Amino acid sequence: MADKDTKNESNVAGKYYVDDQCIACDACIAEAPDFFEMNDDEGYAFAKKQPTTDEEKEQCENALGACPVESIGNDGE
């Protein structure tokens, strides 16, 4: 499970985030490219935008479910 205490610094504020266990697999970007982005220099993904509609939330939840290391959280602040 993602840990909000170890969020990547690049995440925008909000409910969804990626923590420091990310393995840069691109699964979240494949599922929700409008909301997640890869930091290629450091080798991790981060939340670049927060969803506002139910459809957007569903995309982010799909990304969360696709993460093989459970690095995406949905309890951010």
mmCIF file of the N, C-alpha and C atoms, coordinates in Angstrom:
data_MODEL
# 
_entry.id   MODEL 
# 
loop_
_atom_site.group_PDB 
_atom_site.id 
_atom_site.type_symbol 
_atom_site.label_atom_id 
_atom_site.label_alt_id 
_atom_site.label_comp_id 
_atom_site.label_asym_id 
_atom_site.label_entity_id 
_atom_site.label_seq_id 
_atom_site.pdbx_PDB_ins_code 
_atom_site.Cartn_x 
_atom_site.Cartn_y 
_atom_site.Cartn_z 
_atom_site.occupancy 
_atom_site.B_iso_or_equiv 
_atom_site.pdbx_formal_charge 
_atom_site.auth_seq_id 
_atom_site.auth_comp_id 
_atom_site.auth_asym_id 
_atom_site.auth_atom_id 
_atom_site.pdbx_PDB_model_num 
ATOM 1   N N  . MET A 1 1  ? 0.839   -1.174 0.000   1.00 0.00 ? 1  MET A N  1 
ATOM 2   C CA . MET A 1 1  ? 0.000   0.000  0.000   1.00 0.00 ? 1  MET A CA 1 
ATOM 3   C C  . MET A 1 1  ? 0.890   1.246  0.000   1.00 0.00 ? 1  MET A C  1 
ATOM 4   N N  . ALA A 1 2  ? 0.488   2.244  -0.772  1.00 0.00 ? 2  ALA A N  1 
ATOM 5   C CA . ALA A 1 2  ? 1.243   3.493  -0.840  1.00 0.00 ? 2  ALA A CA 1 
ATOM 6   C C  . ALA A 1 2  ? 1.282   4.175  0.519   1.00 0.00 ? 2  ALA A C  1 
ATOM 7   N N  . ASP A 1 3  ? 2.364   4.902  0.742   1.00 0.00 ? 3  ASP A N  1 
ATOM 8   C CA . ASP A 1 3  ? 2.570   5.575  2.020   1.00 0.00 ? 3  ASP A CA 1 
ATOM 9   C C  . ASP A 1 3  ? 2.630   7.079  1.784   1.00 0.00 ? 3  ASP A C  1 
ATOM 10  N N  . LYS A 1 4  ? 1.622   7.802  2.290   1.00 0.00 ? 4  LYS A N  1 
ATOM 11  C CA . LYS A 1 4  ? 1.584   9.254  2.061   1.00 0.00 ? 4  LYS A CA 1 
ATOM 12  C C  . LYS A 1 4  ? 2.752   9.978  2.720   1.00 0.00 ? 4  LYS A C  1 
ATOM 13  N N  . ASP A 1 5  ? 3.435   9.334  3.660   1.00 0.00 ? 5  ASP A N  1 
ATOM 14  C CA . ASP A 1 5  ? 4.600   9.958  4.292   1.00 0.00 ? 5  ASP A CA 1 
ATOM 15  C C  . ASP A 1 5  ? 5.849   9.890  3.418   1.00 0.00 ? 5  ASP A C  1 
ATOM 16  N N  . THR A 1 6  ? 5.786   9.085  2.347   1.00 0.00 ? 6  THR A N  1 
ATOM 17  C CA . THR A 1 6  ? 6.943   8.979  1.448   1.00 0.00 ? 6  THR A CA 1 
ATOM 18  C C  . THR A 1 6  ? 6.568   9.348  0.016   1.00 0.00 ? 6  THR A C  1 
ATOM 19  N N  . LYS A 1 7  ? 5.655   10.331 -0.123  1.00 0.00 ? 7  LYS A N  1 
ATOM 20  C CA . LYS A 1 7  ? 5.254   10.816 -1.442  1.00 0.00 ? 7  LYS A CA 1 
ATOM 21  C C  . LYS A 1 7  ? 6.462   11.386 -2.179  1.00 0.00 ? 7  LYS A C  1 
ATOM 22  N N  . ASN A 1 8  ? 6.488   11.176 -3.500  1.00 0.00 ? 8  ASN A N  1 
ATOM 23  C CA . ASN A 1 8  ? 7.486   11.856 -4.316  1.00 0.00 ? 8  ASN A CA 1 
ATOM 24  C C  . ASN A 1 8  ? 7.190   13.354 -4.275  1.00 0.00 ? 8  ASN A C  1 
ATOM 25  N N  . GLU A 1 9  ? 8.232   14.155 -4.219  1.00 0.00 ? 9  GLU A N  1 
ATOM 26  C CA . GLU A 1 9  ? 8.074   15.606 -4.086  1.00 0.00 ? 9  GLU A CA 1 
ATOM 27  C C  . GLU A 1 9  ? 7.391   16.246 -5.284  1.00 0.00 ? 9  GLU A C  1 
ATOM 28  N N  . SER A 1 10 ? 7.413   15.587 -6.421  1.00 0.00 ? 10 SER A N  1 
ATOM 29  C CA . SER A 1 10 ? 6.838   16.159 -7.639  1.00 0.00 ? 10 SER A CA 1 
ATOM 30  C C  . SER A 1 10 ? 5.316   16.085 -7.688  1.00 0.00 ? 10 SER A C  1 
ATOM 31  N N  . ASN A 1 11 ? 4.686   15.301 -6.843  1.00 0.00 ? 11 ASN A N  1 
ATOM 32  C CA . ASN A 1 11 ? 3.227   15.190 -6.846  1.00 0.00 ? 11 ASN A CA 1 
ATOM 33  C C  . ASN A 1 11 ? 2.561   16.530 -6.584  1.00 0.00 ? 11 ASN A C  1 
ATOM 34  N N  . VAL A 1 12 ? 1.488   16.795 -7.322  1.00 0.00 ? 12 VAL A N  1 
ATOM 35  C CA . VAL A 1 12 ? 0.675   17.966 -6.995  1.00 0.00 ? 12 VAL A CA 1 
ATOM 36  C C  . VAL A 1 12 ? -0.142  17.620 -5.748  1.00 0.00 ? 12 VAL A C  1 
ATOM 37  N N  . ALA A 1 13 ? -0.537  18.627 -5.042  1.00 0.00 ? 13 ALA A N  1 
ATOM 38  C CA . ALA A 1 13 ? -1.338  18.405 -3.833  1.00 0.00 ? 13 ALA A CA 1 
ATOM 39  C C  . ALA A 1 13 ? -2.684  17.805 -4.201  1.00 0.00 ? 13 ALA A C  1 
ATOM 40  N N  . GLY A 1 14 ? -3.163  16.904 -3.368  1.00 0.00 ? 14 GLY A N  1 
ATOM 41  C CA . GLY A 1 14 ? -4.474  16.318 -3.578  1.00 0.00 ? 14 GLY A CA 1 
ATOM 42  C C  . GLY A 1 14 ? -4.541  14.867 -3.166  1.00 0.00 ? 14 GLY A C  1 
ATOM 43  N N  . LYS A 1 15 ? -5.649  14.257 -3.489  1.00 0.00 ? 15 LYS A N  1 
ATOM 44  C CA . LYS A 1 15 ? -5.956  12.901 -3.045  1.00 0.00 ? 15 LYS A CA 1 
ATOM 45  C C  . LYS A 1 15 ? -5.008  11.852 -3.622  1.00 0.00 ? 15 LYS A C  1 
ATOM 46  N N  . TYR A 1 16 ? -4.684  11.935 -4.890  1.00 0.00 ? 16 TYR A N  1 
ATOM 47  C CA . TYR A 1 16 ? -3.838  10.927 -5.541  1.00 0.00 ? 16 TYR A CA 1 
ATOM 48  C C  . TYR A 1 16 ? -2.369  11.340 -5.524  1.00 0.00 ? 16 TYR A C  1 
ATOM 49  N N  . TYR A 1 17 ? -1.514  10.359 -5.309  1.00 0.00 ? 17 TYR A N  1 
ATOM 50  C CA . TYR A 1 17 ? -0.073  10.601 -5.266  1.00 0.00 ? 17 TYR A CA 1 
ATOM 51  C C  . TYR A 1 17 ? 0.664   9.307  -5.564  1.00 0.00 ? 17 TYR A C  1 
ATOM 52  N N  . VAL A 1 18 ? 1.956   9.427  -5.837  1.00 0.00 ? 18 VAL A N  1 
ATOM 53  C CA . VAL A 1 18 ? 2.843   8.281  -6.018  1.00 0.00 ? 18 VAL A CA 1 
ATOM 54  C C  . VAL A 1 18 ? 3.913   8.387  -4.945  1.00 0.00 ? 18 VAL A C  1 
ATOM 55  N N  . ASP A 1 19 ? 4.220   7.258  -4.291  1.00 0.00 ? 19 ASP A N  1 
ATOM 56  C CA . ASP A 1 19 ? 5.240   7.292  -3.241  1.00 0.00 ? 19 ASP A CA 1 
ATOM 57  C C  . ASP A 1 19 ? 6.601   6.840  -3.773  1.00 0.00 ? 19 ASP A C  1 
ATOM 58  N N  . ASP A 1 20 ? 7.573   6.740  -2.883  1.00 0.00 ? 20 ASP A N  1 
ATOM 59  C CA . ASP A 1 20 ? 8.948   6.463  -3.288  1.00 0.00 ? 20 ASP A CA 1 
ATOM 60  C C  . ASP A 1 20 ? 9.226   5.004  -3.652  1.00 0.00 ? 20 ASP A C  1 
ATOM 61  N N  . GLN A 1 21 ? 8.202   4.165  -3.668  1.00 0.00 ? 21 GLN A N  1 
ATOM 62  C CA . GLN A 1 21 ? 8.390   2.764  -4.066  1.00 0.00 ? 21 GLN A CA 1 
ATOM 63  C C  . GLN A 1 21 ? 8.152   2.549  -5.565  1.00 0.00 ? 21 GLN A C  1 
ATOM 64  N N  . CYS A 1 22 ? 7.859   3.610  -6.287  1.00 0.00 ? 22 CYS A N  1 
ATOM 65  C CA . CYS A 1 22 ? 7.598   3.529  -7.726  1.00 0.00 ? 22 CYS A CA 1 
ATOM 66  C C  . CYS A 1 22 ? 8.792   2.912  -8.457  1.00 0.00 ? 22 CYS A C  1 
ATOM 67  N N  . ILE A 1 23 ? 8.499   1.994  -9.392  1.00 0.00 ? 23 ILE A N  1 
ATOM 68  C CA . ILE A 1 23 ? 9.552   1.346  -10.177 1.00 0.00 ? 23 ILE A CA 1 
ATOM 69  C C  . ILE A 1 23 ? 9.570   1.833  -11.628 1.00 0.00 ? 23 ILE A C  1 
ATOM 70  N N  . ALA A 1 24 ? 8.872   2.902  -11.919 1.00 0.00 ? 24 ALA A N  1 
ATOM 71  C CA . ALA A 1 24 ? 8.861   3.531  -13.245 1.00 0.00 ? 24 ALA A CA 1 
ATOM 72  C C  . ALA A 1 24 ? 8.403   2.575  -14.341 1.00 0.00 ? 24 ALA A C  1 
ATOM 73  N N  . CYS A 1 25 ? 7.344   1.838  -14.073 1.00 0.00 ? 25 CYS A N  1 
ATOM 74  C CA . CYS A 1 25 ? 6.858   0.844  -15.044 1.00 0.00 ? 25 CYS A CA 1 
ATOM 75  C C  . CYS A 1 25 ? 5.941   1.449  -16.107 1.00 0.00 ? 25 CYS A C  1 
ATOM 76  N N  . ASP A 1 26 ? 5.462   2.651  -15.904 1.00 0.00 ? 26 ASP A N  1 
ATOM 77  C CA . ASP A 1 26 ? 4.564   3.361  -16.822 1.00 0.00 ? 26 ASP A CA 1 
ATOM 78  C C  . ASP A 1 26 ? 3.116   2.881  -16.786 1.00 0.00 ? 26 ASP A C  1 
ATOM 79  N N  . ALA A 1 27 ? 2.748   1.967  -15.892 1.00 0.00 ? 27 ALA A N  1 
ATOM 80  C CA . ALA A 1 27 ? 1.371   1.471  -15.850 1.00 0.00 ? 27 ALA A CA 1 
ATOM 81  C C  . ALA A 1 27 ? 0.384   2.604  -15.577 1.00 0.00 ? 27 ALA A C  1 
ATOM 82  N N  . CYS A 1 28 ? 0.715   3.489  -14.654 1.00 0.00 ? 28 CYS A N  1 
ATOM 83  C CA . CYS A 1 28 ? -0.201  4.583  -14.326 1.00 0.00 ? 28 CYS A CA 1 
ATOM 84  C C  . CYS A 1 28 ? -0.372  5.544  -15.499 1.00 0.00 ? 28 CYS A C  1 
ATOM 85  N N  . ILE A 1 29 ? 0.689   5.740  -16.240 1.00 0.00 ? 29 ILE A N  1 
ATOM 86  C CA . ILE A 1 29 ? 0.627   6.651  -17.385 1.00 0.00 ? 29 ILE A CA 1 
ATOM 87  C C  . ILE A 1 29 ? -0.206  6.029  -18.504 1.00 0.00 ? 29 ILE A C  1 
ATOM 88  N N  . ALA A 1 30 ? -0.108  4.717  -18.666 1.00 0.00 ? 30 ALA A N  1 
ATOM 89  C CA . ALA A 1 30 ? -0.924  4.029  -19.663 1.00 0.00 ? 30 ALA A CA 1 
ATOM 90  C C  . ALA A 1 30 ? -2.404  4.124  -19.308 1.00 0.00 ? 30 ALA A C  1 
ATOM 91  N N  . GLU A 1 31 ? -2.731  4.062  -18.028 1.00 0.00 ? 31 GLU A N  1 
ATOM 92  C CA . GLU A 1 31 ? -4.124  4.103  -17.574 1.00 0.00 ? 31 GLU A CA 1 
ATOM 93  C C  . GLU A 1 31 ? -4.688  5.519  -17.469 1.00 0.00 ? 31 GLU A C  1 
ATOM 94  N N  . ALA A 1 32 ? -3.869  6.465  -17.060 1.00 0.00 ? 32 ALA A N  1 
ATOM 95  C CA . ALA A 1 32 ? -4.350  7.833  -16.815 1.00 0.00 ? 32 ALA A CA 1 
ATOM 96  C C  . ALA A 1 32 ? -3.284  8.858  -17.210 1.00 0.00 ? 32 ALA A C  1 
ATOM 97  N N  . PRO A 1 33 ? -3.008  8.980  -18.504 1.00 0.00 ? 33 PRO A N  1 
ATOM 98  C CA . PRO A 1 33 ? -1.920  9.864  -18.951 1.00 0.00 ? 33 PRO A CA 1 
ATOM 99  C C  . PRO A 1 33 ? -2.136  11.346 -18.645 1.00 0.00 ? 33 PRO A C  1 
ATOM 100 N N  . ASP A 1 34 ? -3.382  11.749 -18.450 1.00 0.00 ? 34 ASP A N  1 
ATOM 101 C CA . ASP A 1 34 ? -3.644  13.156 -18.119 1.00 0.00 ? 34 ASP A CA 1 
ATOM 102 C C  . ASP A 1 34 ? -3.306  13.483 -16.669 1.00 0.00 ? 34 ASP A C  1 
ATOM 103 N N  . PHE A 1 35 ? -3.119  12.437 -15.841 1.00 0.00 ? 35 PHE A N  1 
ATOM 104 C CA . PHE A 1 35 ? -2.961  12.656 -14.409 1.00 0.00 ? 35 PHE A CA 1 
ATOM 105 C C  . PHE A 1 35 ? -1.613  12.214 -13.840 1.00 0.00 ? 35 PHE A C  1 
ATOM 106 N N  . PHE A 1 36 ? -0.904  11.364 -14.573 1.00 0.00 ? 36 PHE A N  1 
ATOM 107 C CA . PHE A 1 36 ? 0.397   10.888 -14.097 1.00 0.00 ? 36 PHE A CA 1 
ATOM 108 C C  . PHE A 1 36 ? 1.457   11.147 -15.148 1.00 0.00 ? 36 PHE A C  1 
ATOM 109 N N  . GLU A 1 37 ? 2.663   11.420 -14.690 1.00 0.00 ? 37 GLU A N  1 
ATOM 110 C CA . GLU A 1 37 ? 3.786   11.721 -15.574 1.00 0.00 ? 37 GLU A CA 1 
ATOM 111 C C  . GLU A 1 37 ? 5.034   11.054 -15.017 1.00 0.00 ? 37 GLU A C  1 
ATOM 112 N N  . MET A 1 38 ? 5.989   10.772 -15.895 1.00 0.00 ? 38 MET A N  1 
ATOM 113 C CA . MET A 1 38 ? 7.236   10.137 -15.491 1.00 0.00 ? 38 MET A CA 1 
ATOM 114 C C  . MET A 1 38 ? 8.339   11.180 -15.358 1.00 0.00 ? 38 MET A C  1 
ATOM 115 N N  . ASN A 1 39 ? 9.080   11.101 -14.266 1.00 0.00 ? 39 ASN A N  1 
ATOM 116 C CA . ASN A 1 39 ? 10.305  11.876 -14.112 1.00 0.00 ? 39 ASN A CA 1 
ATOM 117 C C  . ASN A 1 39 ? 11.417  10.957 -14.617 1.00 0.00 ? 39 ASN A C  1 
ATOM 118 N N  . ASP A 1 40 ? 11.779  11.106 -15.876 1.00 0.00 ? 40 ASP A N  1 
ATOM 119 C CA . ASP A 1 40 ? 12.757  10.214 -16.493 1.00 0.00 ? 40 ASP A CA 1 
ATOM 120 C C  . ASP A 1 40 ? 14.145  10.342 -15.879 1.00 0.00 ? 40 ASP A C  1 
ATOM 121 N N  . ASP A 1 41 ? 14.494  11.521 -15.406 1.00 0.00 ? 41 ASP A N  1 
ATOM 122 C CA . ASP A 1 41 ? 15.815  11.720 -14.811 1.00 0.00 ? 41 ASP A CA 1 
ATOM 123 C C  . ASP A 1 41 ? 15.971  10.946 -13.503 1.00 0.00 ? 41 ASP A C  1 
ATOM 124 N N  . GLU A 1 42 ? 14.915  10.904 -12.705 1.00 0.00 ? 42 GLU A N  1 
ATOM 125 C CA . GLU A 1 42 ? 14.973  10.255 -11.394 1.00 0.00 ? 42 GLU A CA 1 
ATOM 126 C C  . GLU A 1 42 ? 14.366  8.849  -11.393 1.00 0.00 ? 42 GLU A C  1 
ATOM 127 N N  . GLY A 1 43 ? 13.611  8.519  -12.437 1.00 0.00 ? 43 GLY A N  1 
ATOM 128 C CA . GLY A 1 43 ? 13.046  7.190  -12.562 1.00 0.00 ? 43 GLY A CA 1 
ATOM 129 C C  . GLY A 1 43 ? 11.854  6.905  -11.674 1.00 0.00 ? 43 GLY A C  1 
ATOM 130 N N  . TYR A 1 44 ? 10.884  7.809  -11.665 1.00 0.00 ? 44 TYR A N  1 
ATOM 131 C CA . TYR A 1 44 ? 9.643   7.575  -10.930 1.00 0.00 ? 44 TYR A CA 1 
ATOM 132 C C  . TYR A 1 44 ? 8.505   8.376  -11.550 1.00 0.00 ? 44 TYR A C  1 
ATOM 133 N N  . ALA A 1 45 ? 7.292   7.918  -11.296 1.00 0.00 ? 45 ALA A N  1 
ATOM 134 C CA . ALA A 1 45 ? 6.105   8.636  -11.751 1.00 0.00 ? 45 ALA A CA 1 
ATOM 135 C C  . ALA A 1 45 ? 5.603   9.534  -10.632 1.00 0.00 ? 45 ALA A C  1 
ATOM 136 N N  . PHE A 1 46 ? 4.749   10.475 -11.009 1.00 0.00 ? 46 PHE A N  1 
ATOM 137 C CA . PHE A 1 46 ? 4.138   11.367 -10.023 1.00 0.00 ? 46 PHE A CA 1 
ATOM 138 C C  . PHE A 1 46 ? 2.790   11.836 -10.548 1.00 0.00 ? 46 PHE A C  1 
ATOM 139 N N  . ALA A 1 47 ? 1.953   12.270 -9.635  1.00 0.00 ? 47 ALA A N  1 
ATOM 140 C CA . ALA A 1 47 ? 0.648   12.827 -10.003 1.00 0.00 ? 47 ALA A CA 1 
ATOM 141 C C  . ALA A 1 47 ? 0.857   14.272 -10.422 1.00 0.00 ? 47 ALA A C  1 
ATOM 142 N N  . LYS A 1 48 ? 0.500   14.561 -11.677 1.00 0.00 ? 48 LYS A N  1 
ATOM 143 C CA . LYS A 1 48 ? 0.701   15.918 -12.192 1.00 0.00 ? 48 LYS A CA 1 
ATOM 144 C C  . LYS A 1 48 ? -0.566  16.756 -12.147 1.00 0.00 ? 48 LYS A C  1 
ATOM 145 N N  . LYS A 1 49 ? -1.708  16.086 -11.946 1.00 0.00 ? 49 LYS A N  1 
ATOM 146 C CA . LYS A 1 49 ? -3.010  16.751 -11.939 1.00 0.00 ? 49 LYS A CA 1 
ATOM 147 C C  . LYS A 1 49 ? -3.964  15.888 -11.137 1.00 0.00 ? 49 LYS A C  1 
ATOM 148 N N  . GLN A 1 50 ? -4.912  16.500 -10.482 1.00 0.00 ? 50 GLN A N  1 
ATOM 149 C CA . GLN A 1 50 ? -5.912  15.769 -9.705  1.00 0.00 ? 50 GLN A CA 1 
ATOM 150 C C  . GLN A 1 50 ? -7.230  15.711 -10.489 1.00 0.00 ? 50 GLN A C  1 
ATOM 151 N N  . PRO A 1 51 ? -7.943  14.599 -10.381 1.00 0.00 ? 51 PRO A N  1 
ATOM 152 C CA . PRO A 1 51 ? -9.216  14.469 -11.103 1.00 0.00 ? 51 PRO A CA 1 
ATOM 153 C C  . PRO A 1 51 ? -10.319 15.317 -10.465 1.00 0.00 ? 51 PRO A C  1 
ATOM 154 N N  . THR A 1 52 ? -11.277 15.716 -11.291 1.00 0.00 ? 52 THR A N  1 
ATOM 155 C CA . THR A 1 52 ? -12.406 16.487 -10.775 1.00 0.00 ? 52 THR A CA 1 
ATOM 156 C C  . THR A 1 52 ? -13.746 15.842 -11.107 1.00 0.00 ? 52 THR A C  1 
ATOM 157 N N  . THR A 1 53 ? -13.802 15.048 -12.165 1.00 0.00 ? 53 THR A N  1 
ATOM 158 C CA . THR A 1 53 ? -15.059 14.400 -12.546 1.00 0.00 ? 53 THR A CA 1 
ATOM 159 C C  . THR A 1 53 ? -15.012 12.923 -12.154 1.00 0.00 ? 53 THR A C  1 
ATOM 160 N N  . ASP A 1 54 ? -16.162 12.288 -12.164 1.00 0.00 ? 54 ASP A N  1 
ATOM 161 C CA . ASP A 1 54 ? -16.221 10.852 -11.858 1.00 0.00 ? 54 ASP A CA 1 
ATOM 162 C C  . ASP A 1 54 ? -15.424 10.044 -12.873 1.00 0.00 ? 54 ASP A C  1 
ATOM 163 N N  . GLU A 1 55 ? -15.483 10.429 -14.129 1.00 0.00 ? 55 GLU A N  1 
ATOM 164 C CA . GLU A 1 55 ? -14.726 9.731  -15.176 1.00 0.00 ? 55 GLU A CA 1 
ATOM 165 C C  . GLU A 1 55 ? -13.225 9.859  -14.932 1.00 0.00 ? 55 GLU A C  1 
ATOM 166 N N  . GLU A 1 56 ? -12.792 11.042 -14.560 1.00 0.00 ? 56 GLU A N  1 
ATOM 167 C CA . GLU A 1 56 ? -11.370 11.250 -14.266 1.00 0.00 ? 56 GLU A CA 1 
ATOM 168 C C  . GLU A 1 56 ? -10.945 10.459 -13.031 1.00 0.00 ? 56 GLU A C  1 
ATOM 169 N N  . LYS A 1 57 ? -11.790 10.428 -12.025 1.00 0.00 ? 57 LYS A N  1 
ATOM 170 C CA . LYS A 1 57 ? -11.498 9.641  -10.819 1.00 0.00 ? 57 LYS A CA 1 
ATOM 171 C C  . LYS A 1 57 ? -11.377 8.171  -11.165 1.00 0.00 ? 57 LYS A C  1 
ATOM 172 N N  . GLU A 1 58 ? -12.229 7.694  -12.054 1.00 0.00 ? 58 GLU A N  1 
ATOM 173 C CA . GLU A 1 58 ? -12.174 6.294  -12.475 1.00 0.00 ? 58 GLU A CA 1 
ATOM 174 C C  . GLU A 1 58 ? -10.838 5.992  -13.156 1.00 0.00 ? 58 GLU A C  1 
ATOM 175 N N  . GLN A 1 59 ? -10.354 6.917  -13.976 1.00 0.00 ? 59 GLN A N  1 
ATOM 176 C CA . GLN A 1 59 ? -9.053  6.731  -14.623 1.00 0.00 ? 59 GLN A CA 1 
ATOM 177 C C  . GLN A 1 59 ? -7.944  6.609  -13.578 1.00 0.00 ? 59 GLN A C  1 
ATOM 178 N N  . CYS A 1 60 ? -7.983  7.452  -12.572 1.00 0.00 ? 60 CYS A N  1 
ATOM 179 C CA . CYS A 1 60 ? -6.963  7.419  -11.522 1.00 0.00 ? 60 CYS A CA 1 
ATOM 180 C C  . CYS A 1 60 ? -7.071  6.137  -10.695 1.00 0.00 ? 60 CYS A C  1 
ATOM 181 N N  . GLU A 1 61 ? -8.291  5.688  -10.438 1.00 0.00 ? 61 GLU A N  1 
ATOM 182 C CA . GLU A 1 61 ? -8.475  4.427  -9.716  1.00 0.00 ? 61 GLU A CA 1 
ATOM 183 C C  . GLU A 1 61 ? -7.970  3.248  -10.546 1.00 0.00 ? 61 GLU A C  1 
ATOM 184 N N  . ASN A 1 62 ? -8.162  3.306  -11.865 1.00 0.00 ? 62 ASN A N  1 
ATOM 185 C CA . ASN A 1 62 ? -7.632  2.270  -12.745 1.00 0.00 ? 62 ASN A CA 1 
ATOM 186 C C  . ASN A 1 62 ? -6.109  2.248  -12.694 1.00 0.00 ? 62 ASN A C  1 
ATOM 187 N N  . ALA A 1 63 ? -5.505  3.437  -12.652 1.00 0.00 ? 63 ALA A N  1 
ATOM 188 C CA . ALA A 1 63 ? -4.048  3.520  -12.541 1.00 0.00 ? 63 ALA A CA 1 
ATOM 189 C C  . ALA A 1 63 ? -3.585  2.940  -11.213 1.00 0.00 ? 63 ALA A C  1 
ATOM 190 N N  . LEU A 1 64 ? -4.286  3.257  -10.156 1.00 0.00 ? 64 LEU A N  1 
ATOM 191 C CA . LEU A 1 64 ? -3.964  2.729  -8.834  1.00 0.00 ? 64 LEU A CA 1 
ATOM 192 C C  . LEU A 1 64 ? -4.014  1.201  -8.862  1.00 0.00 ? 64 LEU A C  1 
ATOM 193 N N  . GLY A 1 65 ? -5.045  0.647  -9.470  1.00 0.00 ? 65 GLY A N  1 
ATOM 194 C CA . GLY A 1 65 ? -5.189  -0.795 -9.546  1.00 0.00 ? 65 GLY A CA 1 
ATOM 195 C C  . GLY A 1 65 ? -4.155  -1.468 -10.426 1.00 0.00 ? 65 GLY A C  1 
ATOM 196 N N  . ALA A 1 66 ? -3.645  -0.745 -11.412 1.00 0.00 ? 66 ALA A N  1 
ATOM 197 C CA . ALA A 1 66 ? -2.664  -1.313 -12.342 1.00 0.00 ? 66 ALA A CA 1 
ATOM 198 C C  . ALA A 1 66 ? -1.244  -1.269 -11.804 1.00 0.00 ? 66 ALA A C  1 
ATOM 199 N N  . CYS A 1 67 ? -0.997  -0.503 -10.771 1.00 0.00 ? 67 CYS A N  1 
ATOM 200 C CA . CYS A 1 67 ? 0.366   -0.355 -10.231 1.00 0.00 ? 67 CYS A CA 1 
ATOM 201 C C  . CYS A 1 67 ? 0.827   -1.680 -9.614  1.00 0.00 ? 67 CYS A C  1 
ATOM 202 N N  . PRO A 1 68 ? 1.908   -2.273 -10.139 1.00 0.00 ? 68 PRO A N  1 
ATOM 203 C CA . PRO A 1 68 ? 2.342   -3.581 -9.644  1.00 0.00 ? 68 PRO A CA 1 
ATOM 204 C C  . PRO A 1 68 ? 2.973   -3.551 -8.253  1.00 0.00 ? 68 PRO A C  1 
ATOM 205 N N  . VAL A 1 69 ? 3.364   -2.384 -7.795  1.00 0.00 ? 69 VAL A N  1 
ATOM 206 C CA . VAL A 1 69 ? 4.012   -2.298 -6.469  1.00 0.00 ? 69 VAL A CA 1 
ATOM 207 C C  . VAL A 1 69 ? 3.190   -1.467 -5.487  1.00 0.00 ? 69 VAL A C  1 
ATOM 208 N N  . GLU A 1 70 ? 1.937   -1.182 -5.853  1.00 0.00 ? 70 GLU A N  1 
ATOM 209 C CA . GLU A 1 70 ? 1.032   -0.406 -4.993  1.00 0.00 ? 70 GLU A CA 1 
ATOM 210 C C  . GLU A 1 70 ? 1.638   0.913  -4.531  1.00 0.00 ? 70 GLU A C  1 
ATOM 211 N N  . SER A 1 71 ? 2.247   1.604  -5.463  1.00 0.00 ? 71 SER A N  1 
ATOM 212 C CA . SER A 1 71 ? 2.916   2.865  -5.164  1.00 0.00 ? 71 SER A CA 1 
ATOM 213 C C  . SER A 1 71 ? 2.001   4.079  -5.298  1.00 0.00 ? 71 SER A C  1 
ATOM 214 N N  . ILE A 1 72 ? 0.791   3.882  -5.803  1.00 0.00 ? 72 ILE A N  1 
ATOM 215 C CA . ILE A 1 72 ? -0.158  4.984  -5.954  1.00 0.00 ? 72 ILE A CA 1 
ATOM 216 C C  . ILE A 1 72 ? -1.121  4.962  -4.777  1.00 0.00 ? 72 ILE A C  1 
ATOM 217 N N  . GLY A 1 73 ? -1.291  6.123  -4.174  1.00 0.00 ? 73 GLY A N  1 
ATOM 218 C CA . GLY A 1 73 ? -2.212  6.258  -3.058  1.00 0.00 ? 73 GLY A CA 1 
ATOM 219 C C  . GLY A 1 73 ? -3.369  7.161  -3.416  1.00 0.00 ? 73 GLY A C  1 
ATOM 220 N N  . ASN A 1 74 ? -4.480  6.993  -2.713  1.00 0.00 ? 74 ASN A N  1 
ATOM 221 C CA . ASN A 1 74 ? -5.634  7.870  -2.923  1.00 0.00 ? 74 ASN A CA 1 
ATOM 222 C C  . ASN A 1 74 ? -6.101  8.465  -1.600  1.00 0.00 ? 74 ASN A C  1 
ATOM 223 N N  . ASP A 1 75 ? -5.205  8.653  -0.686  1.00 0.00 ? 75 ASP A N  1 
ATOM 224 C CA . ASP A 1 75 ? -5.562  9.264  0.597   1.00 0.00 ? 75 ASP A CA 1 
ATOM 225 C C  . ASP A 1 75 ? -4.721  10.497 0.868   1.00 0.00 ? 75 ASP A C  1 
ATOM 226 N N  . GLY A 1 76 ? -4.201  11.101 -0.177  1.00 0.00 ? 76 GLY A N  1 
ATOM 227 C CA . GLY A 1 76 ? -3.370  12.296 -0.008  1.00 0.00 ? 76 GLY A CA 1 
ATOM 228 C C  . GLY A 1 76 ? -4.171  13.467 0.499   1.00 0.00 ? 76 GLY A C  1 
ATOM 229 N N  . GLU A 1 77 ? -3.475  14.517 0.822   1.00 0.00 ? 77 GLU A N  1 
ATOM 230 C CA . GLU A 1 77 ? -4.140  15.707 1.354   1.00 0.00 ? 77 GLU A CA 1 
ATOM 231 C C  . GLU A 1 77 ? -3.839  16.901 0.498   1.00 0.00 ? 77 GLU A C  1 
# 
